[in-house]
């Protein structure tokens, strides 16, 4: 049996009993290949998915053929919990890498809501956290320059992976092309290439073979104007994400 990282190391961590209830509500697990569409925009849905392994995205395909990534999901994320209420999505959910997901029927989520109000609030927290990240993505695109946008996204990804033990604060998997990063940050492939080169030349970070090596986390967070408060991490993880190593837990 796999371990669900839902809300791990965040301010609304699940208890062992709550984690057992969530795991017991899983209908089945499923694997999807990289680049596949897991949930199609506008398609009626009766299940929600929790990402177990791999990276997923939420995305729009514009009429001019361009794709826009509006979220990147890491293991432990409930990718489309909001589908429980909406019953269809206004965007596609796609697999960035090969992914394994846990499937929850909406009936099982209905049962949790009816029988365990505390756990229902924790699941609600997951959707509120999504909204907080969306607001930060809007801020990033509207207020930061190209280098700051990329740096901010890298800091956010590092923080989220720290929260699930998938980053040590200086090295983590980033299975994204320069085009993918551009779609997150509103930049062209060429612009992303230039920004990544400049970040490397500044001694802040370098991307090699789908792994991000952070050379100077404090410098990167300062450049990005990154404050992990919106991720609602616990104090120790937030301090590591902000390169405040000396902060007390």
N, C-alpha and C positions, 0 to 999 in steps of 0.2 A: 504493500500500500504506500502510495506517495504521501509526502507531507504538503499540506496546503499552507502557503505563506501569507494568506489573506491578513492584511493589516499588521503583519509581524513588524516589531520594532517601531510601531507608530503609537500615537496616544490612545488608540482604541483597540489594543491588542485583544485577540480572542483568548478566552480561558480554554483549558483542555476540554472541558465539558462542551463549550460552544463549538470548538473545533470538531469534536466528535459528532455533534448534531449536523454541522455543515457537511462533513464527509459522508454521513449517513444519508444525506439528501441527494447525493450524486446518483444520477440515473445510469451513466456509463461514461467511459472516456473515449476519445476519438483523436486520430492523428490526421493532420492535413499537410500536404506538401508546401514547400516554399512558393511564394508568389500566388497562391490560390486565394479565391474569395470564399470566406467562411460563411458570411451572412451578406446577402445581396440587399442593397438599398430598396426599400418599398415592399419587400417580401414579408408576408405575415409570418410571425414567429411565435412559438409556444414554449421555447426553451431559452435559457441564458447560459453563457459559457464563462468558465473560469480558466485562465491560462495556467497550465502546469509547467510546460517546458517550451522554450523558444521565445520569439519576439513577434508581436502582432501590431497591426496598425488600424486606425480608423481613417477613412479617406473619402474624398470626393473626386469624381472625374468631371472636369469642366467640359463645356460644349466645344471648346477649342482643342480638346484632346489632352490638355495638361492635367496631371494628377496633383492633388493637394493633400498632404498628410495633416490631419488635425489631432492625432494622438498616436503615441507609441506605447505599447503595453509590454510589461515585463512579467515574469512568472509571479503568480500570486494575485494578479489583477483580475477582478470581475470585469470582463471586457464589455459586456452589454447587459449589465444588470438592469439598466433603464428600460430594456425591452420588456421586462416583466410588466411594466405599466403601459408602455407605448404600443406594444404588440407588433410594431414594425419600426424600422430604423430609417432615418433620413440620410444615411451614409452607408458605405460598404465597410465591412470588417474583413481585413485580409491578413494572411499569414506572411510575415516578412521572411521568416526562416521556416523550416519544418517545425510544426508545433504539435503539442499534445494538449488537449483541453478536456476539462471535466464538464459534463452536461448536467444542468439542473432544469427539470421541468418547472413550468410556472406553478403547477399544482403543488410541488414540493416547497417552493418559496412561499406560496400562500399558506401552507401549513405552518412554516416557521413564523410567519407574521402573526398567525392566529394564536400560536401556542407559546411563543417566547418573545415577548415585547422587547426585552433587553437586546437579544440577538438581532431582532429586526432593526433596532436603532443602529447597531453596529454595521449591518449591511447598508443601511441608509447612509451611514458615514462614508461608505465606499463611493456612492454616487456623488456625495457632496465634495469629496476629495477630487473626483474627476472634474467637477465644476471649478474648483479652485485652480486646478492645473490649466484648464481652458482659459480662465481669466489671465493667468500668468503668460500663456502663449500669446494672447492678444496684446498684452503689454510688451512682450518681447518684440513682436513684429512692428508695433506702433512707435516704440520709444527708443529702441537700441539700434546701433549701427551694425553693419554686417559682421564684424569681428565679435562684437559683444553678443549678437544673437547666437552664433555658433558656440561661443564659450559658455553662454547661459544654458543652452541645450545640453552641452556636455556635462556641466556641473549638475544639472537636474538629473540626468541619467545616472551619473555616478552616485548621487544621493539615494535614488530609488533602488539601485542595485546594492548599495551599502546596507539598506534596510532589510534585504533578504539574504545577505551574506554572499552575494555574487560579485562584489567588488571589495578590494582591500583598501580602497581609497586612492590607489595610484594605478591600478590596472584592472580593466574589465573588458568583456566582450562587447563589441559594437558592430553587429553584422549588418551594416548599412553602407550603401554606396554613397559617393559624393552627391549623386542625383537625389537620393533619399534625404540626405541632410539638407540639401537645397530646398526640397519640398516642405520640410519642417520649418525652415528659416526664411522662406520667401526669397531665395537666391538662386542664381543660375549655377549650373555645374562648374563652369569656369570660375565663377566668383568664390564658390566653396573651396575649390582647389587652391586659389590664391590665399584665402583666409587660413586654411589648414597649414599652408607653407609658412605664413607669417607667424602663426601660433608656435610652430616648431622652431622657427628662427629666434623667437623670443624666449625659448627655453621653457614653454608652458606645458605643451603636450604634443604627442605625435601619434598618428593613426597608422598602424602597420598590420596588414593581413587580418582585418576585421577585429583588431584589438586596439583599445585606446590606452596609451601609457601617459599618465599625468605626471609631468616632471616637477611642476610647481603648483600645487593645488591652491595655496593661498593667493598666488599671483593670478591664477585663472579665475578664482571667485571674485577677486577685486576688479579684474578687467570686466567680468560679466555683470557686475553689480548684483551678484547672486546672494539671496537670502533664503535659506530653505524653510522658513517659517510656514509658508503656504502648503508644504507637504505634510505638516503635522507629525513629524518624526518625534521619537522620544528624545530626551535631552542629549543623551550620549551620542546617538547617531547623528543628530542635527549638528552637534559640535564637530564631529569628524567630517561631515559634509561641507561645513563652512571653514574647514582647516583650523578650527579652534581646539587643537589637541589638548591643551592644558585645562579645558573647561571640565568642571566636576560633573559626574553623571547625575 
